[in-house]
Amino acid sequence: MAEKLEATFVFEKDTNRWARRFTEETTDGGPPVIGFLYVQQWALKQLAGGHLPERLRVVVTLGE
């Protein structure tokens, strides 16, 4: 069993409700793990020092 899942996302578009939509990049031709990801712009700016990033990497782990 895998300990974690990792996915890379690329910016697709800004939404009307102050979020950014990202699309998952797949490298092996298999199905995406998550697909699409919406993140609030204020949170991205806080994380990235004031700018909006074009790419994200997400790590998914199980809570205990």
N, C-alpha and C positions, 0 to 999 in steps of 0.2 A: 504494500500500500504506500502511495506517495505521501510524504510529509507535508508538501505544499504544492500549490499550482502557481505558475507564473505566466503572466500575459502582458504583451506590449500593445499599446494603443496609439493610434495616430489621430490627430485632430480632424474632424469632419466638418462641423459647422457650429456656430453660435445659435442658441435658441432664443425665442422671444422672451423667455422667462429668466434670463440672467444665468444660464448654464451653458456649458460647452459639451457637445456630443463628440465622443471618440469612438472609433471603430477598431476592433481588435485585428492585429496583424497575425496571420498564421504563416508559419514557415514550412511546415511539412505537408501541406495540402489537406490536413485533417480538419475536422470541424472546430469552430472556435470554442473556447472554454466559457467565455462570458458573452461575447458578441458585441454589444454596444454598452457604453458607459457614459452616464451623465454626471458631471461634477459642477458644482456651483462655482462661478467665476471668482467670487470673493475668496473662497477657500484655496483655489489655485494660485491666486495672487499672493496670498499669505504664505503658501508653501514655497513659491518660486521667487520670492523677493520682489514682488510688485509687477511682474510681467505674466503673461498667459502662455504656458508652454504648449508646444506643438505635439509632444510625445509624452506618454506616461508608461510606467511599468508598475503593474499591480501584482502583489503577492498575496495569495489566499491561503490561510491556515485555519485549522479548526480550533475553536475555543475549548477550554477544558473545564 
